[in-house]
Amino acid sequence: QVQLVESGGGLVQAGGSLRLSCVASGSIDGINVMGWYRQPPGKQRELVALINRLSASTNYADSVKGRFTISRDNAKNTVYLQMNSLKPEDTAVYYCYVLLWGLVHWGQGTQVTVSS
């Protein structure tokens, strides 16, 4: 069993910053990839950023490149998403993502709302 607990969401004005955190616990040996997806209102879930747990290589959606930074702390089993220069179109529920032995696990989601 894998538990993912997210934190750091909230309401921010356009141009502001937020930092999301996701702590993984349980049977987590063998996690390959950690990251973040988001689901804007009325839209499908979409990739935001991924990071390889061992190599730290990253992958970003074009819409967030240069504004968001993903990082991880393996000792704390935590993945972070630093979000700068936020835009109203970044408003969404942000979900933590973990790929473990080929299976995807999701967090419960945290709301990020960016006001104009």
WONORGI-V707324 format. One record per backbone hydrogen bond with DSSP energy under -0.5 kcal/mol. NH is the residue of the N-H (numbers start at 1). CO is the residue of the C=O. E is the energy in kcal/mol with one decimal. If there is no record, write none. Layout:
BEGIN
{{NH:CO:E} {NH:CO:E}}
END
This chain:
BEGIN
{{3:25:-2.7} {5:23:-2.2} {6:4:-0.6} {7:21:-2.1} {10:111:-1.1} {12:113:-2.6} {14:115:-2.5} {15:86:-3.1} {16:13:-2.3} {18:83:-2.1} {20:81:-2.6} {21:7:-2.6} {22:79:-1.7} {23:5:-2.4} {24:22:-0.5} {24:77:-3.0} {25:3:-2.3} {27:1:-2.6} {28:26:-1.8} {31:28:-1.4} {32:99:-2.8} {33:99:-1.0} {34:51:-2.4} {35:97:-2.1} {36:49:-3.1} {37:95:-2.4} {38:46:-2.6} {39:93:-2.2} {40:44:-0.5} {43:40:-2.1} {46:38:-3.3} {48:36:-2.3} {49:36:-1.8} {50:59:-2.4} {51:34:-3.0} {52:57:-2.6} {53:32:-2.7} {56:52:-1.9} {59:50:-2.0} {61:48:-2.5} {64:61:-1.7} {65:61:-1.0} {65:62:-0.5} {67:64:-2.2} {68:64:-2.4} {69:82:-2.4} {71:80:-1.6} {73:78:-2.9} {76:73:-0.9} {77:73:-0.6} {77:74:-0.7} {78:73:-1.9} {79:22:-2.1} {80:71:-3.1} {81:20:-2.2} {82:69:-3.0} {83:18:-3.3} {83:81:-0.6} {84:67:-1.9} {84:82:-0.6} {85:15:-0.6} {86:16:-2.3} {90:87:-2.3} {91:88:-1.8} {92:112:-2.1} {93:39:-1.8} {94:92:-0.6} {94:110:-3.1} {95:37:-2.9} {97:35:-2.5} {98:105:-2.1} {99:33:-2.7} {100:98:-0.6} {100:103:-3.0} {101:30:-0.9} {103:100:-2.1} {105:98:-2.6} {107:96:-2.0} {108:4:-0.6} {110:94:-2.1} {112:92:-2.8} {113:10:-2.8} {115:12:-2.5} {115:113:-0.6}}
END
